Structure formats: C-alpha cells, structure tokens
Amino acid sequence: MTTVTLIGKPDCHLCDVAREVVETVVSDLDENDVEIVELSIHDDPALYAQWWEKIPVVLIDDRLHAHWRVSPDRLRAALEDAG
C-alpha cells in the first residue's frame, strides 16, 4: 500500500486545496492501494521546523512529492508509478 502524507495546518487555504486534490486523485484509484495520512505542523515541533515555510507538503511513502501546490496529473502519475 502506498501512503500519501499531507502536512499542513488548520485554517490554511492552500492546505484545503491540496487536500481536495489528494482526495480526488485517490478516489479514482483502488481504495486498497493508497492510504492518506494528514499531519499538522502545530502538533509536531519537528514537522514545524522542517516544513513551516512550504506547507502544504505532500509526501509519497515518506518522500517529498510536492509543496505549496499539488498538480492532480503529476500526483496521479506518481501514485500509478508507486503502485
């Protein structure tokens, strides 16, 4: 199973947009192929230190895929390659 991790924070417009993109792309795939994990930089000082300037951040299997803006086509291709 591939894990998509979305790192953001509450009340973040770009984070909301990224979440929509991730959910839309993942909904087109087999539900057993991809797990979505959401983390907040407010809950983890290490995440804050690493990513606060780049949120939202999307990781695929703990590797950076994108930050700030998420392309649906690029995410779909990366998830198909990961699967």
Buried (B, 14 or more C-beta within 10 A) or exposed (E): EBEBBBBBBEEBEBBEBBBEBBEEBBEEBEEEEBEBEEBBBEEEEEBBEEBEEEBBBBBBEEEEBBBEEBEEEBBBEBBEEBE
